């Protein structure tokens, strides 16, 4: 565990100045703690009017601590270190100032590297507050021209920049709730009688909101919320840091995201429900330490049968603007007769953390289910039912069932093994071996493996693409009789119809690769070379469009008269272009080599007279 509480001495509102147009009104397209796919947004995204080339200024005195040129991530990025020990980051830059551009170009030619990260010596490249260090751009993983700006502490943990002032940004608008979810936290928990998450849309009540109906709960439940904030003068939806739960006695739960440790960013996938809902309760294996009080049951709500309690959920942004959602919960006993909607034609299984949930149609053959676990069989009545359906719940911490006889059919859960969080463990069967490290899974994982496809296009299905890993798992997949060209065959994540290259190396019939994602994995062949299209080749400039249809571009190299030439790459437009070290004109034989991740190489040759 680590502590993310801010120390008041760390926040000096007079230390940093705005990096874009200081003293002039500024607008943001993104802010700190905003929910992004798979991660928190850890800085401010300054709008630049859809244009590139806005001067970027050093927020304080300091020196260039780190500088990087890459086609992905933050793109062209500068990190400054300041005398107070803090770091500021400036990302997606179009270009650096002349001193830094010349410095990096020379380093790249020396290393013959198309991407490069450099850590200059302290004081080697000093800067003054307000000095132009770069121009804004759209490089790396940017979705449009803007500046990504961060403030980090001396341990490189991202802090909310708005805590440091920046009066050029205005926010007088309180956060807005979109949906509240009430979720069961244990096998005997119920929400309106069912073991289901209940999502409710709040309704306006003056300047605040309320849930329209009382909600009945049994056992421990948790609250989740989908919501957003808006800053003045901007229509885009942003994040905000603080959530509080209160009852008639006052606040009993606080969750404030004002600092993020990059070692734990993918914990976000456990902290949220499908990247959309923020969970407002403690979880056993969650490494974030945003929650107060720091207890295993913080945010777990439970009421005695018949007890009725009013709650308030408060949403607060960095500027102190607050919105409140009122709701009422009422405790009730476990019920066995519960209307659970239409019955399925056949039984369905759902995997909800450690709970296996089975919903089946009512049968005249009876409702007793038999769970076979090893040499034992356990008989169980439905947890609840109605006139058309019956629902069974099984805690897999008690044992993983090999099969379940529900009278009308026998179900095979297909759970191969329990992979506990925080342990190094391996699983293997006839065709698959998976090696899990101590930081591979976010929470206890009930591993499900199935296979499909053909000898020319095999598929491996691991759980669901909506279940997540913390770090990559090593997979050795034996595919006897695979009929493809192994030199050009690799693993790809093909969940949802996509084709994301995972790679891998062959040893006989076994493909060894790593994956940070669960879901569908396929072995695909890429036998097609990348394509090269000439835009311009002359004595002053070379530009090409390079594309690949499957595995993606891996490397590219250009030579003029046998001398290496630095080529820059913008993958969003698939364009590469030359950057000279000197003003000497290009002349002679030109060779461009482009290789994809499967090892296919295309070449273009020409002559500059």
RADATA-V922862 format. One record per backbone hydrogen bond with DSSP energy under -1.0 kcal/mol. NH is the residue of the N-H (numbers start at 1). CO is the residue of the C=O. E is the energy in kcal/mol with one decimal. If there is no record, write none. Layout:
BEGIN
nh,co,e
NH,CO,E
NH,CO,E
END
This chain:
BEGIN
nh,co,e
10,7,-2.2
11,8,-1.1
15,12,-1.8
17,59,-2.4
24,21,-1.9
26,168,-2.8
29,45,-2.7
33,41,-2.3
34,31,-1.3
36,39,-2.3
39,36,-1.7
41,34,-2.4
44,149,-2.9
45,30,-2.7
46,147,-2.8
47,27,-2.8
51,48,-1.6
53,136,-2.8
56,134,-3.0
57,19,-2.8
58,131,-2.3
62,127,-2.2
63,81,-1.9
64,125,-2.5
65,79,-2.3
66,79,-1.6
67,118,-2.2
68,77,-2.5
69,116,-2.7
75,72,-2.4
77,68,-2.5
78,90,-2.0
79,66,-3.0
80,88,-2.9
81,63,-2.6
82,86,-2.6
85,82,-2.6
87,152,-2.5
88,80,-2.3
89,150,-2.0
90,78,-2.3
91,148,-2.9
92,74,-3.4
93,76,-2.4
94,135,-1.9
95,135,-1.0
97,133,-2.2
101,97,-3.0
102,98,-2.8
103,99,-1.9
104,100,-2.5
105,101,-2.6
106,102,-2.1
107,103,-1.8
108,104,-2.5
109,105,-2.1
110,106,-2.2
111,107,-2.0
112,108,-1.2
113,108,-1.8
116,69,-2.0
118,67,-2.8
124,121,-2.5
127,62,-2.8
130,58,-2.9
131,128,-2.4
133,56,-2.7
134,56,-1.3
135,95,-2.4
136,54,-2.5
141,73,-2.9
146,137,-1.9
147,46,-1.8
148,91,-1.4
149,44,-2.9
150,89,-1.7
152,87,-3.3
153,157,-2.3
156,153,-2.2
158,260,-2.0
159,151,-3.1
160,258,-1.6
163,160,-1.7
164,161,-2.0
165,162,-1.2
169,166,-1.9
176,228,-3.6
178,226,-3.0
179,226,-1.8
180,200,-3.1
181,224,-3.0
182,198,-2.4
183,222,-2.5
185,220,-2.3
189,186,-2.0
190,218,-2.3
191,194,-3.0
192,216,-3.7
194,191,-1.6
196,194,-1.5
198,182,-2.5
200,180,-3.4
203,210,-3.0
205,208,-3.3
208,205,-1.7
209,324,-2.8
210,203,-2.1
211,326,-2.3
215,328,-2.3
217,330,-2.7
218,190,-2.1
221,301,-2.4
222,183,-2.5
224,181,-2.6
225,278,-1.9
226,179,-2.7
228,176,-2.1
229,238,-2.5
232,170,-1.5
234,231,-1.6
238,229,-3.7
242,316,-1.9
243,255,-2.1
244,314,-2.2
245,253,-2.2
246,312,-2.3
247,250,-1.9
250,247,-1.6
252,245,-2.5
253,245,-1.4
254,292,-2.7
255,243,-2.6
256,290,-1.4
257,241,-1.8
260,158,-2.5
264,261,-2.0
267,264,-1.9
268,265,-1.8
269,266,-1.7
270,267,-1.6
271,267,-2.2
272,268,-1.6
273,277,-2.4
276,273,-2.0
277,273,-1.8
278,225,-2.9
279,271,-2.1
280,223,-2.7
282,298,-3.0
286,283,-1.1
292,254,-2.7
295,293,-1.7
298,295,-1.2
300,297,-2.4
301,221,-3.0
306,331,-2.8
307,304,-2.2
309,329,-2.7
311,327,-3.2
312,246,-2.5
313,325,-2.9
314,244,-3.1
315,323,-3.1
316,242,-2.4
317,321,-2.1
320,317,-1.9
323,315,-2.4
325,313,-2.6
326,209,-2.2
327,311,-2.1
329,309,-2.3
330,215,-2.3
331,307,-2.9
332,217,-2.1
338,385,-2.0
348,359,-2.5
350,357,-2.5
352,355,-2.9
355,352,-2.6
356,394,-2.9
357,350,-2.8
358,392,-2.5
359,348,-2.2
360,390,-2.6
362,388,-2.0
366,363,-1.4
369,380,-3.0
370,405,-2.5
371,378,-3.3
372,403,-2.5
373,376,-2.5
376,373,-2.2
378,371,-2.8
380,369,-2.8
383,391,-2.4
384,391,-1.3
385,336,-2.4
386,389,-2.5
390,360,-2.8
391,384,-2.7
392,358,-2.8
394,356,-2.1
396,354,-3.1
398,395,-1.7
402,372,-2.6
404,411,-2.5
405,370,-2.5
406,409,-2.5
408,406,-1.8
411,404,-3.3
416,447,-3.0
417,447,-1.0
419,445,-3.5
423,420,-1.1
425,436,-2.0
427,434,-2.5
429,432,-2.5
433,476,-2.2
434,427,-3.2
435,474,-2.7
436,425,-3.1
440,437,-1.5
445,419,-2.8
447,417,-2.6
447,445,-1.0
450,461,-2.0
452,459,-1.9
459,452,-2.7
460,521,-3.2
461,450,-3.2
462,519,-2.7
463,448,-2.5
467,464,-1.9
470,440,-2.7
471,440,-1.2
473,515,-2.6
474,435,-1.8
475,513,-3.4
476,433,-3.0
477,511,-2.6
478,431,-3.6
479,509,-3.2
482,479,-1.7
483,455,-1.5
488,485,-1.7
490,524,-2.1
491,503,-2.5
492,522,-2.5
493,500,-2.9
494,520,-2.3
497,494,-1.6
498,495,-1.6
500,493,-2.5
502,491,-3.0
503,491,-1.7
505,512,-2.0
507,510,-2.5
510,507,-1.5
511,477,-2.6
512,505,-2.9
513,475,-2.6
515,473,-1.9
519,462,-2.2
521,460,-3.0
522,492,-2.8
523,458,-1.8
524,490,-2.0
526,488,-2.3
531,547,-2.8
533,545,-2.6
535,543,-2.6
536,543,-1.9
538,541,-2.6
543,536,-3.4
544,576,-2.3
545,533,-2.9
546,574,-2.3
547,531,-1.8
554,595,-2.7
555,595,-1.8
557,593,-2.4
559,591,-2.4
560,563,-2.3
561,589,-3.0
563,560,-1.8
565,558,-2.5
568,577,-3.3
570,575,-2.8
575,570,-1.8
576,544,-2.6
577,568,-1.9
578,542,-1.8
579,566,-2.3
586,539,-3.4
588,608,-2.9
590,606,-3.3
591,559,-2.5
592,604,-2.5
593,557,-3.0
594,602,-2.7
595,555,-2.6
596,600,-2.6
597,552,-2.2
599,596,-1.7
602,594,-3.0
604,592,-2.2
606,590,-1.9
608,588,-2.7
END
